[in-house]
Structure formats: structure tokens, C-alpha cells
């Protein structure tokens, strides 16, 4: 009887843990150069976050590369494989750039074409405060939906990769930097990532997980 009850409680605990992880707003992206963590903001950009998490949960980003690297501007990825083949995506998501979240340093936003509502899977991380990418008045900008809360040094490292080997993709790193995996995590998982990277690169991780109020 006691053994059965213990097993039942363990099962419930595991189920709650799985459900909690499925609802997590923290995404760990493991790359060839290290791991960084994105916190997404569903209250400010509900459609965009739902779209992004759908790609995360389906493992769409696993194996994609950072195909556009512009030092001092952005690091962009999430849509191409190592041979620059574009992966087929779901329908575009509505533009939510008029949400009060600016394209500031460390923020994560959706890449798109000239049509404001053309974003699908590709995203970018801002390497500085890119005010020119923000919405102005009623003119849409580029939708910010999250922020890098740990491992920004990994993004900076990607931004410094040599480029220019590929004529058709001059902003792509000469050697592909892949997303090895993109998975939901929690604060304990983030701390474990930070600790692991500190152990292998003693002064490389300068970020700590800091709660962010997306309503500010």
C-alpha cells in the first residue's frame, strides 16, 4: 500500500514537472560555441511567442545555422540548414511590434521581409540598441518578443566569427555555427548552464538570470 502510494506521488510529481517545463518561458539554445538562454514575453507578444514556441517544441530549430552575422548590429538565424537550404515553415505570424518592447541590446525579435506580417521562423538578437528597427507611430517595426537572459557572451562570440567565404551569403560565418538544440528550461536549468560554462570558461559567463518585467 505504502509502495503504491509512493509510486503514485512520484508519478504526479513527474507529471507536474513536465507540465511546468512545457509552460516555461525560458528557452535554452545550445550552439557550437556555447549555450544561451532566451526569456520570451507572451503577454506583450502572444502570437509571436506562440509561433516561436511551436517551432521550439517541434525541434524545428535543431540543426539550423546563424546565417547572418553583422558585428555591432544583429546575429540572425533559425531558418537555414548548414548548406543554406531554407526550411519549410508554417504560415507567417501577425506583426506585434507596437507592443512597447524596443529593439535594445540583448533583445530577441522576428526577422521578416518588407511585408510587416511576413515573419515565420527566423529570429535575431540585437547587438546594440537598434532604434531604427522599432515601430514608430502606426508604422510597424520588427517584433521584439524576448531577451537573452544568460549567455550573451556566446552571441557576441558568434558575432565575431570570420565571414566572407560565401559569395551568395557574405554575412554568414565561414564555418557554420549551428543550433544543436532548442529546448524549454527553468531557472534551475539556467543556473546549471551558467555554472557549467563558468567551469569550462572561467570568466566568460557574465550574465545571471534576472527576472524581467515585460510590462515596464
C-alpha positions as CSV (number, residue, x, y, z in Angstrom):
1,X,0.0,0.0,0.0
2,X,2.8,2.4,1.0
3,X,4.8,1.4,-2.0
4,X,1.8,2.1,-4.3
5,X,1.2,5.5,-2.7
6,X,4.9,6.4,-3.1
7,X,4.8,5.4,-6.7
8,X,1.7,7.4,-7.3
9,X,3.1,10.5,-5.7
10,X,6.3,10.2,-7.7
11,X,4.3,9.9,-10.9
12,X,2.3,13.0,-10.0
13,X,5.5,14.9,-9.2
14,X,7.0,13.9,-12.6
15,X,3.8,14.9,-14.4
16,X,3.7,18.3,-12.7
17,X,7.4,18.8,-13.5
18,X,6.8,18.0,-17.2
19,X,3.7,20.3,-17.4
20,X,5.7,23.1,-15.7
21,X,8.5,22.8,-18.2
22,X,6.0,22.8,-21.1
23,X,4.7,26.1,-19.9
24,X,8.2,27.6,-19.4
25,X,9.1,30.9,-20.9
26,X,12.8,30.1,-20.8
27,X,14.5,28.6,-23.9
28,X,18.0,27.2,-23.8
29,X,19.7,27.3,-27.2
30,X,22.8,25.1,-27.4
31,X,25.1,26.1,-30.2
32,X,28.6,25.0,-31.4
33,X,30.0,27.9,-29.4
34,X,28.1,27.5,-26.2
35,X,24.6,27.9,-24.8
36,X,22.5,31.0,-24.4
37,X,19.0,31.4,-22.8
38,X,16.1,33.4,-24.1
39,X,13.2,34.6,-22.0
40,X,10.0,35.1,-24.0
41,X,7.2,37.6,-23.2
42,X,3.8,36.1,-24.0
43,X,1.9,39.0,-22.5
44,X,3.5,41.5,-24.8
45,X,3.7,39.4,-28.0
46,X,1.2,36.5,-27.6
47,X,1.0,35.4,-31.3
48,X,4.8,35.8,-31.8
49,X,5.7,33.8,-28.7
50,X,3.2,31.1,-29.5
51,X,4.7,30.9,-33.0
52,X,8.3,30.7,-31.7
53,X,7.5,28.1,-29.0
54,X,5.7,25.9,-31.6
55,X,9.0,25.8,-33.6
56,X,11.0,25.2,-30.4
57,X,8.7,22.3,-29.3
58,X,8.7,20.7,-32.8
59,X,12.6,20.7,-32.8
60,X,12.5,22.9,-36.0
61,X,15.5,25.0,-34.9
62,X,17.7,22.0,-34.2
63,X,20.4,21.9,-36.9
64,X,19.7,25.4,-38.2
65,X,22.5,27.9,-38.5
66,X,23.2,31.5,-37.8
67,X,23.4,32.6,-41.4
68,X,23.5,36.4,-41.0
69,X,26.1,37.9,-38.6
70,X,26.7,41.7,-38.6
71,X,29.0,42.8,-35.8
72,X,27.6,45.7,-33.9
73,X,24.1,45.1,-35.3
74,X,22.5,41.7,-35.2
75,X,23.0,37.9,-35.2
76,X,20.3,36.2,-37.2
77,X,19.3,32.5,-37.6
78,X,16.5,30.0,-37.3
79,X,15.7,29.3,-40.9
80,X,18.5,27.7,-42.9
81,X,20.5,24.5,-42.7
82,X,24.3,24.3,-43.0
83,X,24.1,24.3,-46.8
84,X,21.9,27.4,-46.8
85,X,18.7,25.5,-47.6
86,X,15.7,27.3,-46.2
87,X,13.5,25.0,-44.1
88,X,9.8,25.0,-45.0
89,X,7.8,26.9,-42.4
90,X,4.3,27.4,-41.1
91,X,2.2,30.4,-42.1
92,X,3.5,33.9,-41.2
93,X,2.6,35.4,-37.9
94,X,0.9,38.8,-37.4
95,X,3.2,41.7,-36.7
96,X,3.1,42.7,-33.0
97,X,5.9,45.4,-33.0
98,X,3.7,48.1,-31.5
99,X,3.9,46.4,-28.1
100,X,6.3,48.7,-26.2
101,X,9.3,46.4,-26.4
102,X,12.2,48.1,-28.1
103,X,15.0,46.5,-30.2
104,X,17.5,47.1,-27.5
105,X,20.8,45.3,-26.8
106,X,20.1,41.6,-25.9
107,X,16.5,41.7,-27.2
108,X,15.3,39.0,-29.5
109,X,13.0,39.8,-32.4
110,X,11.5,38.2,-35.5
111,X,13.2,38.7,-38.9
112,X,10.8,39.4,-41.8
113,X,10.6,40.7,-45.3
114,X,9.2,44.1,-46.3
115,X,5.6,42.9,-45.5
116,X,5.2,43.6,-41.8
117,X,3.2,40.3,-41.4
118,X,5.8,38.1,-43.2
119,X,7.7,36.7,-40.2
120,X,7.9,32.9,-39.9
121,X,10.7,31.2,-38.1
122,X,13.8,33.3,-38.4
123,X,14.8,35.5,-35.4
124,X,17.7,37.8,-34.5
125,X,19.4,39.1,-31.4
126,X,20.3,42.8,-31.2
127,X,24.0,43.5,-30.6
128,X,23.1,47.2,-29.7
129,X,20.1,49.4,-29.2
130,X,18.8,49.4,-32.8
131,X,16.1,52.1,-32.6
132,X,15.7,52.1,-36.3
133,X,14.1,48.7,-36.1
134,X,11.3,49.9,-33.7
135,X,7.8,50.7,-34.6
136,X,7.1,54.4,-35.0
137,X,3.6,55.7,-34.5
138,X,1.4,53.4,-36.6
139,X,4.3,52.2,-38.8
140,X,5.2,48.7,-37.9
141,X,8.7,47.7,-36.9
142,X,10.3,44.4,-36.1
143,X,8.6,42.5,-33.3
144,X,10.6,42.0,-30.1
145,X,9.3,39.0,-28.2
146,X,12.1,38.1,-25.8
147,X,15.6,38.8,-24.4
148,X,18.8,36.9,-23.9
149,X,19.0,36.5,-20.1
150,X,22.1,34.3,-19.9
151,X,25.0,33.5,-22.3
152,X,25.1,36.8,-24.2
153,X,28.8,36.3,-24.5
154,X,28.0,33.3,-26.8
155,X,26.1,35.7,-29.1
156,X,29.0,38.1,-29.0
157,X,31.4,35.3,-29.9
158,X,29.2,34.3,-32.8
159,X,29.2,37.9,-34.0
160,X,33.0,37.9,-34.2
161,X,33.2,34.8,-36.4
162,X,35.1,35.4,-39.7
163,X,32.8,35.9,-42.7
164,X,33.1,36.4,-46.5
165,X,33.7,32.9,-47.8
166,X,30.3,32.5,-49.4
167,X,29.5,35.0,-52.2
168,X,25.8,34.4,-52.1
169,X,25.8,34.7,-48.3
170,X,28.5,37.3,-47.4
171,X,27.3,37.8,-43.9
172,X,27.4,34.1,-43.0
173,X,30.2,32.8,-40.8
174,X,32.9,30.9,-42.8
175,X,32.3,27.9,-40.6
176,X,28.7,27.1,-39.7
177,X,27.6,27.9,-36.2
178,X,24.6,25.6,-35.6
179,X,21.8,25.5,-33.1
180,X,22.4,22.0,-31.8
181,X,19.2,22.0,-29.7
182,X,16.5,24.5,-28.6
183,X,14.6,23.3,-25.5
184,X,12.4,24.8,-22.8
185,X,14.1,25.0,-19.4
186,X,13.6,26.6,-15.9
187,X,15.6,28.8,-13.6
188,X,17.4,25.8,-12.1
189,X,18.3,24.7,-15.6
190,X,19.6,28.2,-16.5
191,X,21.8,28.2,-13.4
192,X,23.2,24.8,-14.3
193,X,24.0,26.1,-17.8
194,X,25.8,29.2,-16.3
195,X,27.7,27.0,-13.8
196,X,28.8,24.6,-16.5
197,X,30.0,27.3,-18.8
198,X,31.8,29.0,-15.9
199,X,33.6,25.8,-15.2
200,X,34.9,25.4,-18.8
201,X,35.4,29.1,-19.5
202,X,36.2,30.7,-16.1
203,X,35.4,34.3,-16.9
204,X,33.2,34.0,-20.0
205,X,29.7,34.0,-18.5
206,X,28.9,37.4,-17.1
207,X,25.2,37.0,-17.2
208,X,22.9,35.9,-14.4
209,X,19.3,35.1,-14.6
210,X,17.5,38.3,-13.6
211,X,13.7,38.4,-13.6
212,X,12.4,40.8,-16.2
213,X,9.2,42.8,-16.0
214,X,8.0,43.0,-19.6
215,X,5.4,45.5,-18.5
216,X,7.9,48.1,-17.6
